């Protein structure tokens, strides 16, 4: 499966960044409710494992929040590889907004 990744620097510290991002999935689900048909996620300390379905594509990934960076890594189905840049850009923009 093709992968995608993104890093978003921040100055919040790990605890405050995690606190802000805990509601991240809810915000994504609300903002993109017309595009995302399924969204699940589970936090374990500073790591969010998630899965979502958008336009029939299932995407899985992991968001790791560190002291000064949020690191996103995920897997896309082959059929969605043409949209990799758009997906990375969209998620990165949402993370930057949450962490600013």
N, C-alpha and C positions, 0 to 999 in steps of 0.2 A: 504494500500500500504506500502511496506517496505520503510524504510528511510535510508539515508546515511548522514554522516556529517564529516567535517574535519575542523581543525583550523590550520592556518599558522601564526606564529608570525612574526613580522617585526619591524623595527626601523625607519620607514619612517615618521611616523605621519599620521593622517587620510587623510589630504588633498593630500599629495604627493602619498600615496598609492592608493587613489581613482583615481588620475590622471593617474597613470601607468596602473591601471586595466580597465580604460575606453576603451582601445583598446584590452583588453583581449579577448573578443568574436571574434573580427576580426582575431586575431592571431590563436585562436582555430579553427575557420572556415577554415582558410587557411592551417594550419598544418594538420588538420584531414579531409580535403575535401573529401577523398575517403571513410571515415567512417561515417561522419556526413551528413545526407541528409537535415536537417532543423535545423536552429539555430536562435532563437529570444531572445532579451533581452532589458530591459528598466531600466535605472537608475533613481532613485529618491533620490537625495542627495547622501548618502553613501551606498545605498542599490540597488543591481542589482537583479531584478527578471528575470529569464531566463527559456527557454524551448528548448530542443533539441531532435532530433530523430537520433538515431544511431542503425544500424543493425535492424531496424524495431521497436526498443524500444523507447517510449517517456519518457523523463526524465524532471522533472521540479525542480526548486530550487530557492534558494535565497542566495546571497552572501552579507554579511554585513561587511563593513570595519570599524574597530574601530581604536583608536589611536595606538595600538600596536599589533593588531591581525586581520586577515581576517577570518571570520567564514562562512563556507559553510554548508547549510542544503538543502536536497532535497528528492524527492520521486522517487522511481523506480517501474515499474510494477512488479508483482509477477514473471513473466517469466524471469526477468533479475536479480533476487536475487542472483543467482549463480555467477554473475559477479560483485557483489557489491564491493568486495575488489579491483578488478582491476580498476573499475570506480573511487573509492575514491583515489586510488594511482595515477592514471593518472591526475586527476584534481588537487590533492595536489601538484604533481610535477610541473605542469604548473603554479600554484599560487606561489610556492616557487621561480621558475625561474623569474617570473615577479617582485616579491617583494625583490629580492636579490640585 
